[in-house]
Amino acid sequence: MGHILKPLVRHPLMPSLVVLQVALACAIACNALFLLQQKLAPLVASDGIGSASHLMLLHGFAARGTPWPAARLRQVQSDLRSAPGVAGVSYAASMPMISSLNMNADVLGSTGVRATNANVYVGDNLLDVLGLRLIAGRNFTPEEEASTLHGDMGFGHAGSVIVTRTLADSLYPKGHALGRTIHYQHAAGGERTIVGIVQHLMRNDLDQRSSELDASMLFPGVADHWARPLFAVRLAAPHHGSQACTVLLGVLKRDLDTDMLPGLPPQCDAYSTVRDAMLAQPRAAVWLLSGVTMVVLVVTLTGIAGLTGYWVQQRTRSIGIRRALGARRRDVLRELLIENLLVVGIGVTVGLIAAYGTNLWLMRHYELLRLPVMYLPIGAILLLALGQLAVLAPARRASNIPPIVATRAV
């Protein structure tokens, strides 16, 4: 390795520039790829909603003065169910893709395994109206659905719960979650029995790590004296523009108009529209982070190729002398690749330290999640491969230098 290291030590400017460029690229790439994966996860994950084209959401309105009692909102639910073309209605305190209210809880399984920040949906007839796929157990009974929840929203009462498969596997890693119990870490009492497991149900706060996007559960019953109710309406056939909304908003205004808070008119949207609006920010972030990553990698590729080409040009005479002394083309090519691997490897090592330090700074100032260790080797392999690709063309040109030309004075 002596004849590879000596030129680098004798002329440190070029390798130092490559090291700095690779270190900066590695620090940016590791964090950008991590953030890209976080923003991409909700775009590619299943939300669990069945036949989404049949689903409408009524939201955005609030009570003026005293919140509405559960009995009145159940009457509104019944009137909506009687509207033409309606197959089912759910009255709930929170809904998928509606971020006006998020209910989360740290829950424990009976074995002591904890799931942090599990999403909770509280409502009546949610499983059927949302079209969730039940893979084990049963739906809530009419008696369970008829319960009225007060200020604690059911967290302090025993009862039943339906969880997603992700949450079930998290609480009971060895399986057999059905029929087992969960309880809340920060609330006394309220132990609930898992009566059903659904395939998927995405949470409505998407700023979570990808492994928690599907950690959700359903409580039966409706909230009493609730000021911001939500209604999900499943139509018998796919919706046709504003026609369905006109009927549904007419029912809602007829029942609640005089008691609605002025300035907050009720909104009626197709679930797909609400979902697209909710995912607009992650989608924009994906495009931005993808662009930043591509620009960084292309600039790094171009920079390494340019610096290596200049470095080879400056060493044309010495390469020619080695060729005249018997060095084969593949020897020159191999040694330049090894030299580049060494320089880029030093840059990657510095870059990994910088990547972790940058992530700690982002965690402190922007409340981002900790960079998983797995992204460090991914970034290292990516930059090492990029470095070898960038040096390949200059190294091939160097290996093709004729000895008789290379030994002339340059």
C-alpha positions in Angstrom: 0.0 0.0 0.0 3.1 2.3 0.2 3.0 3.5 -3.4 -0.8 4.2 -2.9 -0.4 6.2 0.3 2.7 8.2 -0.5 1.1 10.4 -3.2 -1.9 11.1 -1.0 0.4 12.2 1.9 2.7 14.2 -0.4 -0.2 16.0 -2.1 -3.0 16.2 0.5 -5.2 18.9 -1.1 -7.1 16.6 -3.6 -7.8 13.8 -1.2 -8.8 16.3 1.5 -11.4 17.9 -0.8 -12.8 14.5 -1.6 -13.0 13.6 2.1 -14.8 16.8 2.9 -17.2 16.4 0.0 -18.0 12.8 0.8 -18.4 13.6 4.6 -20.9 16.4 3.8 -22.8 14.2 1.3 -22.9 11.3 3.8 -24.3 13.5 6.6 -27.0 15.0 4.4 -27.9 11.7 2.7 -28.3 9.6 5.9 -30.7 12.2 7.5 -32.5 12.9 4.2 -33.1 9.2 3.6 -34.4 8.7 7.1 -36.8 11.7 6.8 -37.8 10.5 3.3 -38.7 7.1 4.7 -40.7 8.8 7.5 -42.7 10.9 5.0 -43.1 8.1 2.5 -44.5 5.6 5.0 -48.1 7.0 5.1 -48.2 7.4 1.3 -47.6 3.7 0.7 -49.2 2.2 3.8 -52.7 0.8 3.7 -55.2 2.9 5.7 -57.5 -0.1 6.2 -60.6 1.7 4.8 -62.7 -0.6 2.6 -64.5 0.7 -0.6 -63.3 4.3 0.1 -65.3 5.6 -2.8 -68.5 4.9 -0.8 -67.4 6.9 2.3 -68.3 10.5 3.1 -67.2 12.5 6.1 -69.2 15.3 7.9 -66.9 17.5 9.9 -65.7 21.0 10.8 -68.7 22.2 12.8 -69.0 22.8 16.5 -71.7 23.4 19.1 -72.5 26.9 20.2 -72.5 27.1 24.0 -73.3 23.8 25.7 -72.0 20.7 23.9 -74.6 18.4 22.4 -75.8 15.5 24.5 -75.3 12.0 23.2 -79.1 11.5 22.7 -79.3 14.4 20.3 -76.4 13.3 18.2 -77.7 9.8 18.1 -80.9 11.3 16.7 -78.9 13.1 14.0 -77.2 9.7 13.3 -80.6 8.1 12.8 -81.8 10.9 10.5 -78.7 10.6 8.4 -79.2 6.8 8.2 -82.7 7.4 6.8 -81.4 9.7 4.0 -81.7 8.2 0.4 -78.7 6.1 -0.7 -77.2 5.8 2.8 -76.1 2.3 3.9 -74.7 3.1 7.3 -73.7 6.0 9.6 -71.1 6.3 12.4 -71.0 9.0 15.0 -67.5 9.3 16.5 -65.3 11.6 18.5 -62.4 11.0 16.0 -62.0 9.7 12.5 -59.1 8.6 10.3 -57.5 11.4 8.3 -59.4 14.1 10.5 -56.7 15.7 12.6 -58.9 18.0 14.7 -58.8 15.6 17.6 -56.1 12.9 18.3 -56.6 10.5 21.2 -53.5 8.4 22.2 -52.7 6.2 25.0 -49.8 4.1 26.3 -51.2 0.6 26.8 -49.9 -2.5 28.5 -50.6 -6.1 27.7 -51.2 -8.7 30.5 -47.6 -9.9 30.0 -46.2 -6.4 30.7 -45.3 -5.5 27.2 -46.0 -1.8 26.5 -47.1 -0.1 23.3 -46.5 3.6 23.4 -48.8 6.3 21.8 -51.4 3.9 20.4 -54.1 5.8 18.5 -57.7 5.5 19.8 -60.9 5.9 17.8 -64.1 6.2 19.8 -67.4 5.9 18.1 -70.5 3.9 17.1 -70.6 1.4 14.3 -67.1 2.3 13.2 -66.0 -1.1 12.0 -68.8 -1.5 9.5 -69.0 2.1 8.3 -65.3 2.4 7.7 -65.2 -1.0 6.0 -62.4 -2.4 8.2 -61.4 -6.0 7.6 -61.9 -8.2 10.7 -59.3 -11.0 10.6 -60.1 -12.4 14.1 -62.7 -12.2 16.8 -66.0 -10.3 16.5 -67.5 -6.9 16.1 -68.9 -5.0 19.1 -72.4 -6.1 20.2 -75.4 -3.7 20.1 -75.2 -3.4 23.9 -71.5 -2.3 23.7 -72.2 0.1 20.9 -75.1 1.7 23.0 -72.8 2.8 25.8 -72.4 6.5 26.5 -68.9 7.8 27.4 -68.3 10.8 29.5 -65.2 13.0 30.2 -62.7 10.1 30.4 -63.9 8.8 26.9 -63.9 5.3 28.2 -60.3 5.2 29.4 -61.4 4.6 33.0 -64.0 1.9 32.3 -63.8 -1.8 31.7 -65.1 -3.0 28.4 -64.2 -4.3 25.0 -61.7 -3.1 22.4 -60.8 -3.9 18.8 -57.2 -3.5 17.9 -55.1 -3.7 14.7 -52.9 -6.6 14.0 -49.9 -4.4 14.4 -50.9 -3.4 17.9 -51.9 -6.9 18.8 -48.5 -8.3 17.7 -46.8 -5.5 19.6 -48.6 -6.2 22.9 -48.5 -10.0 22.5 -45.4 -10.8 20.4 -46.0 -14.5 20.6 -49.6 -14.2 19.3 -52.9 -15.2 20.8 -53.9 -11.6 21.6 -57.6 -12.3 21.1 -59.4 -12.6 24.5 -56.4 -11.1 26.3 -56.6 -7.7 28.2 -55.0 -4.4 27.9 -54.9 -1.5 30.4 -53.6 2.0 30.3 -50.3 3.0 31.8 -51.4 6.4 33.1 -55.0 5.7 34.1 -56.4 3.8 36.9 -58.7 0.9 36.1 -60.3 0.7 32.6 -59.0 -2.7 31.7 -60.4 -3.8 28.3 -60.6 -7.1 26.6 -59.5 -7.6 23.0 -62.6 -9.0 21.2 -61.5 -8.4 17.6 -58.5 -7.8 15.5 -58.6 -5.8 12.2 -56.0 -6.0 9.4 -55.2 -2.3 9.1 -56.4 1.1 10.5 -54.1 4.1 10.0 -53.9 6.6 12.8 -54.9 10.2 12.2 -51.7 11.8 13.4 -49.1 10.9 10.8 -46.0 12.4 12.5 -45.0 9.0 13.9 -42.4 6.5 13.0 -43.6 4.1 10.3 -43.9 1.1 12.7 -46.6 3.0 14.7 -48.8 4.2 11.8 -51.0 1.2 12.1 -51.1 1.0 16.0 -54.7 1.8 16.5 -57.7 0.6 18.5 -61.5 1.1 18.5 -63.7 1.8 21.6 -67.4 1.2 21.3 -70.0 3.9 22.3 -70.4 7.6 21.8 -69.2 10.7 23.7 -71.7 12.5 25.8 -71.8 16.3 25.6 -69.4 16.5 22.7 -68.8 19.8 21.0 -67.0 18.6 17.9 -68.8 15.5 16.6 -67.9 13.7 13.4 -70.1 11.6 11.2 -68.9 9.0 8.7 -71.6 8.0 6.1 -71.3 4.9 4.0 -73.3 5.2 0.8 -74.9 2.2 -1.0 -73.2 3.3 -4.2 -70.1 5.4 -5.0 -70.8 9.2 -4.4 -71.6 11.4 -7.4 -70.0 14.8 -6.8 -71.9 17.2 -4.6 -75.2 15.4 -4.9 -74.7 13.2 -1.8 -73.3 16.1 0.2 -76.3 18.3 -0.6 -78.6 15.7 1.0 -76.4 15.0 4.0 -75.7 18.6 4.8 -79.4 19.3 4.5 -80.2 16.7 7.2 -77.4 18.0 9.4 -78.4 21.7 9.2 -82.1 20.8 9.8 -81.2 19.0 13.0 -78.4 21.2 14.4 -78.3 24.5 12.5 -79.6 26.7 15.3 -77.1 25.4 17.8 -74.0 25.5 15.5 -71.2 27.9 16.2 -71.3 30.7 13.7 -68.3 30.9 11.3 -67.8 27.1 11.3 -70.1 25.7 8.7 -70.3 21.9 8.4 -68.2 20.4 5.7 -69.0 17.3 3.7 -66.1 15.6 1.8 -65.4 12.3 0.2 -63.0 10.3 2.3 -60.6 10.2 -0.6 -60.6 14.0 -0.7 -59.8 14.3 3.0 -57.1 11.6 2.7 -55.4 13.5 -0.2 -55.5 16.7 1.7 -54.0 15.0 4.8 -51.2 13.4 2.8 -50.5 16.6 0.8 -47.8 17.7 3.2 -46.0 14.3 3.4 -46.2 14.1 -0.4 -44.6 17.5 -0.9 -41.9 16.6 1.7 -41.2 13.4 -0.2 -40.6 15.3 -3.5 -38.4 17.9 -1.7 -36.3 15.3 0.2 -36.0 13.2 -3.0 -34.8 16.2 -4.9 -32.3 17.2 -2.2 -30.9 13.6 -2.0 -30.6 13.4 -5.8 -28.8 16.8 -6.0 -26.4 15.9 -3.2 -25.6 12.5 -4.8 -25.2 13.9 -8.3 -23.0 16.7 -7.1 -20.9 14.3 -5.1 -20.6 11.9 -8.1 -19.5 14.8 -10.4 -17.1 16.2 -7.8 -15.4 13.0 -7.2 -15.1 12.3 -10.9 -13.7 15.8 -11.6 -11.2 15.7 -8.7 -10.1 12.2 -9.6 -9.7 13.2 -13.2 -7.5 16.1 -12.3 -5.5 13.9 -9.9 -4.9 11.4 -12.6 -3.9 14.1 -15.1 -1.3 15.4 -12.6 0.1 11.9 -12.2 0.3 11.0 -15.9 4.1 10.9 -15.9 4.3 8.6 -12.9 1.6 6.3 -14.2 3.4 6.1 -17.6 6.7 5.2 -15.8 4.9 2.4 -14.0 3.4 1.2 -17.2 6.9 1.2 -18.8 8.3 -0.9 -15.9 5.7 -3.6 -16.5 2.5 -2.5 -14.7 -0.5 -3.9 -16.5 -3.6 -1.9 -17.2 -5.6 -3.8 -14.6 -2.9 -3.1 -12.0 -3.3 0.7 -12.6 -7.1 0.4 -12.6 -7.1 -1.6 -9.4 -4.8 0.7 -7.6 -6.7 3.8 -8.5 -9.9 2.1 -7.3 -8.3 1.1 -4.0 -6.9 4.6 -3.6 -10.4 6.1 -4.1 -12.0 3.5 -1.8 -9.5 4.6 0.9 -10.1 8.3 0.5 -13.9 7.9 0.3 -13.9 5.5 3.2 -12.2 8.2 5.4 -14.8 10.7 4.2 -17.6 8.3 5.0 -16.3 7.7 8.5 -16.3 11.4 9.1 -19.7 11.7 7.5 -21.3 9.1 9.7 -20.2 11.0 12.8 -21.5 14.2 11.3 -24.8 12.5 10.4 -25.4 11.3 13.9 -24.5 14.8 15.3 -26.8 16.5 12.8 -29.6 14.2 13.9 -29.1 15.0 17.6 -29.2 18.7 16.7 -32.5 18.2 14.7 -33.9 16.2 17.6 -33.2 19.1 20.0 -34.5 21.9 17.8 -37.2 20.3 15.6 -38.4 17.3 17.7 -37.5 14.8 15.1 -37.0 11.1 15.8 -33.6 9.6 16.6 -31.8 8.4 13.5 -31.9 4.6 13.5 -28.5 2.9 13.4 -29.4 1.0 10.3 -29.3 4.2 8.2 -25.6 4.6 8.9 -24.4 1.5 7.0 -26.9 2.2 4.3 -25.4 5.7 3.8 -21.9 4.3 4.0 -22.5 1.6 1.3 -24.3 4.1 -0.9 -21.4 6.6 -0.8 -18.7 4.0 -1.2 -20.5 2.6 -4.3 -21.0 6.1 -5.6 -17.3 6.8 -5.1 -16.2 3.7 -7.0 -18.6 4.6 -9.8 -17.3 8.1 -10.0 -13.7 7.1 -10.3 -14.2 4.3 -12.8 -14.0 6.5 -15.9 -10.9 8.4 -14.9 -9.2 5.2 -13.7 -10.0 3.5 -17.1 -8.5 6.5 -18.9 -5.4 6.3 -16.7 -5.0 2.6 -17.4 -5.1 3.2 -21.1 -2.2 5.7 -21.1 0.5 4.5 -23.5 3.9 4.3 -21.8 5.7 6.0 -24.7 3.4 9.0 -24.4 3.2 9.1 -20.7 7.0 9.2 -20.2 7.4 12.4 -22.2 7.8 15.6 -20.3 4.5 17.1 -19.4 
